[in-house]
Amino acid sequence: MGAHHAATGAAAWVAVAGTVPYTLGWYPVSSSGLLVGSVVCAGAALLPDADHHSGTISQSLPPLSRWVTRGVSAVSGGHRNGTHSLLAVPVATGGAILLGLIGVHSETFGRIAIGAGLLSVLLVAYALKAFRLTKEGTWLRSWVLAISLSVAVTLFSSSRWEWLPVCVGLGVSVHIVGDMLTKGGVALLWPWEPRPPRWWTRTPGLNRVWQRGGNIGLPILGRTGSAREWAFAIPVSLYASYGAVAAVMGMLD
């Protein structure tokens, strides 16, 4: 589910970039970077679903989000294909790197990464929609909130924009892993979609890992929206909230 994907993205950023207790600190950032990055990573964790032209995020920032989802769906072969494959991670990360190169110099803020800010407008809008902070029909509010929060991202990126590709790559990765844990699986090796042999499809258990259509998964969470998914999402959401509170406290010190 969209909100659960967003929560896992935020939690992943807290774990990887946080320096407070119960975090890994593999890519440490400041308190502001932890807070802003968790929002952006929550949005990046929804990026693979940009292949679904009628999905929730297609309504997040109209009409731009609709154009994006229609274009991505056409290029990636439809839902749970290209954007849910191993190829999606370097493509999304590389796109963020290229956008981060677009910037202007300001005497007040130094180098301002305009490209990072533009990408963040879309990612923040995705996150706000997933967390139900914006609703369909409130397009003006969606644009105002997304642009306002993205200004903070842009200014933070002025001194160190390279955190954005890490954030995007991480968000896309946790989305793919999350969908692999549900019943449908993903086309992990797209555009190559090898089909399992007949004996495999007839073997209980194995046929859920490498599925008849070529998708790969480990469906320990069952169907999307199942009780097991909710049981997983609750502690993940609490952990992401912990990281946000820790980041705010760090900014106030």
N, C-alpha and C positions, 0 to 999 in steps of 0.2 A: 504494500500500500504506500501511497505517496508520502504521507506523514512519517511512516516508519523508515522509508528510505532517507528522508531528510534528517531524521533523528540519528540514524547510523552514520550519516556523513558528518554531522556536528560532533558526535561522540568520537569518531575516528580522528578528527582534527584535534580535539582536546587531548586524546591519548598520545598522538604523534608530536604535537607542537607544544603541549603544556609542560611547565616546569614545576607545577604544584604537586603535592602528594597524590599518589595513585595515577600518575601519568608516566609515559615512557620518555618523553623529552628527546626524541630522536631528531627533531627539527625544531629546536626551541625558537620561540618568537616572544615579543613583548606581550604585556597584558592586553593592550589594544589589538595587537595582531591575533591573539588567541580569540578574543571576542568577535572581531570582524571576520576573521578566517573561519570561525565555526559557522557563521551565517552563510558565507560564500560556499563553504564545503557542503553545507546542507543543500544549497541550490545545485552544486555540481553533482551531488548524489542523485539528482533527478534528471540530469542531462541525458542518460540513456533512454529515458522515456520520451525524449523529443522525437522519437520515431513513431509516436502514436498521435496522429493529427486530431483525434477527437478526445484525447486524454485531458486530465485535470490541468496540466501545465500549459496546454495550448490556449487556455483561457486566462493565463496569469498576467499577461501584458499585451492586451489586444491593441492593434491588430498584429504587432510585431511577432508575438509568440505563435500566432496561427501560421504566419508565413514561415517561420523557422521550422515548426513541426511538419508542415507539409513538404518543405524542401528536404529535410532530413529523412522523412519517411520514404520519399521517392528514391533517394540515393542509397539508403541502407537496406532496402529490400523489405520494408515493413516492420511490424512490431517484433521485438526480441530477435532481431537478426544482427545486422552490422553494428548497431550501437551497443549490443550486449555481448560483443565478442572481445577476444584478447586484443584485436586490432584497434578497438575503440579507445583503449587507454593511451597508447602513444599518439594517436591522432588528436585526441582531446588535449593532451598535455602539450603537444607540438603547436596546436592552435593557440593555446594560452601563452606559450613562449613568444610566438610571432606577434600576438597582440601586445604583449608586454614591451616589445621594442618600439611601439608607437608612443611617442611622448613629446612634450615641449618643456622648455626650461623657464622657470619662474624665479625671480630674485627672492621672493618670500618663501616659497616651498621647495626650491631647488628643481629637480627634474620631476615632472608630473606625468605619470604613466596613463595617458589618455586611453590607450587601448585596453589596459587592465580595468579601467573604470567602466568603459562601455560593455565589456564582457560581464562585469559585476552587476550591471543594471539588470541583465537578463537572469543571472543566477540568483540574485537577491529576490527578484520577483517570483521565481520558482519556489524559493524557500517560504516566502510570505504566503503564497497560495497553498502550499502543502500544509502549513501550520494554521491555515484558515484565518489568517490575519487580514486577508483581502478576500472578497467574494466576487462572483460573476455579476457583472453589471456595474461594479464600482471601478471602472477603468481609470478614472482620474486619480482616485486614491492609490491605486496600484502603481501608477507612474510616479506620483509624488513621493511615495515611500521608497520605491526602488531607486529613484534618482538621488534622493536625500542620503540614503544609506551608502550608496555607491560613491558619493562624493568623499565620504570618510575613507572608503577603500582606496580611492584614487590618491588622496593625500598621504595615506599610510604607505602606498606603493611608491611614492616619490623617492624614498630613500632606499627601498629594498623591494623591488617588484617581483623578484624571483620566487617569492613564496606562493604566488598565484598558480603557476603550473603544478607545483607540488600539491596544492589544495585541490585543483581540478582533477589531476590524475588520481588522487586518493578518493575523491568523491565518486568518480566513475567506477573505480575498482570495487568499492564497497557495495555499490548498487548491483554490479554484476554478480558478486558473491551472494548478495541477498537474494537475488532472483534464482540463483542456482540452488538455494536451500528450499525453494518452493517447488510444487509439483510440476510446473511447466518446463523447468530447466531453461537453458539458453543455448543459442547457436555459438558456442564458445570459439570454434575454429573457423567461423564465417570468413570468407565466402566459400570455403571448403566445408561441406556438411556431409561427412561420411555416415552412411547408414549401417547399423549393426547387422551381423549375420542372423539368419533365421533362428538358430539355436539360442542366440543371446536374447532375442525378443520373447522367447518362450520360457525363459528362466526367471522365476519370481525374484524380485530384489534387484537383479542385474538390469532388467528391462526398465527400471526406474532411474538408473544412473545414466546409461546410454540408451536413449529412447528411440522408438521406431522411426521418428522423423529426423533423427540426427542430433537433437538437443542433448545437452549434458547437464546433469544436476545431481544433487544429493538431497532429496526432498524431506529433510528431517522436520521442516516446519509445516509440511502438508500444503494445503491449498492457500492461495493468497487470502489474507484476512482471517485465517483460522485462529482458534484459541491459542495454539502453539506460537503462532506469529506474535500475537498480543503479549503472551507470556515472555517472549524474547524482547519485544519492543519496550516494555515498561522499564526494566532496569537500564536499558540502553538510553532511554530518554532521561531518566534520572541522572545518569552519568553525564550526559551532555549538559543538563541543567547545572550540575555541580561545577562543570568547567566554566560555564558562563558566569556563575556567581563568583567563582575564584578569580576570573578575569576582571570583573567589575571591582572587586575588593582590591586587586592589585593596582588598578588604575587610580583608586582613591588614596592609596598609600603615598 
